[in-house]
Amino acid sequence: MMGVQRQLAAAVFLSIFFAAIAICAALFVFNQKRLFQDTVRQSREMIEAASLAFSQALADGDEVLLDAYLHELQSRKELYIQEAYVLRRDGRVMAHSRIEEYGKIYSIPDLLTEQQPTRLSEAFRENPDTFRVISLLQSQGDAVGALVVNFSTQHLTQKVQSEMSWIVGVTFPILVLSGLGVMLYGRRMVNRLRNLQRKALEIGRGEWGEPIEVAGKDEISQLIGAFNQMRHDLSQLQAKNNKSVETIEALNRDLTDQLTTIRQLKEQLAEENAALREELRSQHTPDEMIGANGSLRPILDQARQLASLPITVLITGESGTGKELLATFLHETGSRRNGPFVKVNCAALPITLIESELFGHEKGSFTGAVGLKKGKFELAHGGTLFLDEVGELPAEAQAKLLRALQEGEIQRVGGNHPILVDARVIAATNRDLSGDVKQGKFRDDLYYRLKVVELRCPPLRERLEDLPVLAQHFIEQYSRKLGKPVVGISPSALKALANYSWPGNIRELENMVARAVALATTQVLGPEDFLSLQMPMSNQRSAMNQTNPSSIFERLLDLCGIAPQELNHDGWERVLTACERICLQSMLEKTRKQKEAANALGLTETKLHRLIRKHGLKNR
């Protein structure tokens, strides 16, 4: 026990001794550093303040005033200035605390060459006994030179030593008294420390062993309790760590398996997608197109020859004749069938957004352009771009479309660089573009650029031989779609459809069949399912021509109020006069206005007025 006390006493006194040395050394270094930093800061601020006067004198070239300022600065003993001088921008000494240095060329400081607006001065230590402060001299914002001052730091060491003598004289007795108190308290802890040592050695030999049993609530007991808790936590943490490692390894294995499965499924989906595309393409062969064996055959044969050629094609025809279907046929049977097929309805594009839709735009190019957008030309790269209703494009868009066709490149709205595009262009219109060119509504150069080859889709009235297969196709399509048991159409219904002029072409036929299927009550459509058809005037005239001519003449005489036996005298003149009267009366009742009646009959208003008076008709 006495040995432990002696060791404790020696340890306390050694600790006090070394602590005193460490404290004194730390305070010495700290105070020395603090005094040096304060001195440098004060010196830097003083030099920066003095630079204003030096700057003006240097700018004026007043060497006498510079020398006076410099000697006045060095005369201040409290600053401990060893050397001071003023440099011009070229490194020449304009003023110096030593006369023999006047006019010499010194190296130019970095502060003067860099000339940073926020860096007006710098300070650095040259050796343990001196430090240097350099301040930038400026005139009207431009650097004209620098003020360089070397300061001595020897007085700082003496000042620190005097402060440390006082600190040691106060600190050492306090540490000694504290050490004696620790020794007195340590005598009571010796036995408990021995027990703790013995238990710790047992735990060390047993590699953890059992927890240490400690009685009491003092600091040693708390230390041992914390040690026991730490031992328990470490064992639990080790167990969780082992379990986490196993879980992570299992998750990695599962994730690897899932990624492998996803990769396999992705490859399988790609193969299936390619197979389905090929199957879908094979289901739309030219021989299976509706009407391909009729009058449409020459057009499809010509389209097949053009399908793989890199030329523009203009498809013309009335609305509803299948221009878009023919464009799709050109794409699907050509060498670009694996590329995109982009459709653009030029008539539906807003005038202000036509250029953006066709050629794209950069982010921020106009209000609402919150991001980059690719145009239809870029989206159709490697494929086909179908411009439907191309005749509706405004003049400005026509010019840019012509450039894209000629150069094979576009430029986004707000962009600065052209973009190369490789897209085969197919255009379609229901307008007479040649007439629009003559009227100045469509550019002639763009017209000829689009019309490298023209394909005309015939109207339905010119291909009535395809009417049965078209009607049957639409019947089957809408029967499946509407869930109706309609399977066909009767010959009499087909005859009624053939007698119609079909101004809306195939689109009108599709809508007519869809309506008939929706309202049908039988499995076969008949004429009664197409009562909404209006027989055209040509068919009415044809039916009239098939009537007995003698009965028509008798009806005409009856309308004129002339008996057949009266024709021997002036009957012919009476018939002409009566017909003239009937035509005038009918047109006046129809139009209600003489001006409109005169225009409809091809007469002047004066002549019409004379005929009204001649026949005694009511003047409207």
C-alpha angles and dihedrals in degrees: 000000000000089000090055091048091051091049090048091049092048091047092050094049093044089048090050091048096048092039089054091050092046093047092048092047092048092047091047093052092042095048092044091051092044093050091046093050093046091048092048092047094049092045092049093050091048092049092048090052091048091048091077092066093041091049093055094045092047092047089052091046091234102156093174092057090046091053091049092050091048096051092044088053094049092047091069100098095190089068095058093218114183099180138358133179142161121234127200120222091265092054097257116144108241096175133008138179086231115060095213091063095061114122096011122135115241129187111273113248118240089240090064096046098045096045097192111184093224096045111074099154143009137200130199139164116252097185137341092278102043142036130192131223120198119191124190115238113212137182120194091343096309124108112245100171146312139267112221121192128178115206129197121231100189092103089058092064092053091048092051092048092054091050092048093052090059093045093051092049091056101036101049098061090048091053092049092052091048091052092053090053091051091051092052091051091044093061088067093049098050097091093045091048090053091052090048090050092052093049091047091053090051091051089047093053093045095046097241098340119174123336116273114256111223128175124205137042104252127114095276091053090049090049093053091045090052089049091052092048091049090051090052094047092049092053091049092046091051090052092049090047092054090048093047091051091053091047093049091049090051091048091050090052091049092047091050090051092048093049090050090050092047091050091050092047090049091053090046092050091049091052092046091047091052091047092049092048090051091047091048090049091050090052090062100054117152093249091059096049114116110262093008091131095053134056089320092067096086091049092050092047090053091046090052090056091051097043098094098032116106095231133112119255127204115208115198133184144108122297114283097022096117103262093149091049090053090050089052089050090054091051098044095048096044135082091263095061092113091056128079122286107212119190123202124185101206092190092059096051116104110243092236093052102040094099093045092049095049101038104018129230141248124244111279094009090130140354108299096021094123094160145009114286128192116223128229091264091058092044090053093052108140092011141055132300114205114201107195119195090011090168090072094066115116120241096260093052090047091058093051092045089053091053092050091052094046100042101029090228138096138196123219120234105271091012126128102200131061119241121215114229131186107200128141108227123217116181130193134189141167091206129094096251093181089058090046089052091054091049092048094245094117130037112253093212091053090046092056091042090055095040098064085126124006123206117191119208106212118227119250093254088064094052103042089145086075093052096094095051092043092050092047091049092053091045091055092044096052094038089062093041097048097034093238123149094229111139107170152340130261123243091243090055090049089051090052090050091049091055091058121091095220101213089180091050120201093347090057090047090052093051091046092052091045090054092047093049092048092053098034119125096185136054093243121054115232137186090273089066090061101048090127090073114107115213109236122241092250090061091047090053090047090053090048091051090054091058120098107276093215092058091050091053092048090051090050091053090048091053090049092049094237125136117223092241091058092066093084094075120032096334096124093055090046090052092052092047091048092049090049091051093048092050092049094047093047094049093047091051090048099047101029088205129082094217093056091044091051091050092048093050094041093243134128117248091245093055092045089052091052092050091050090054091044093057095037094240122162111268108234 
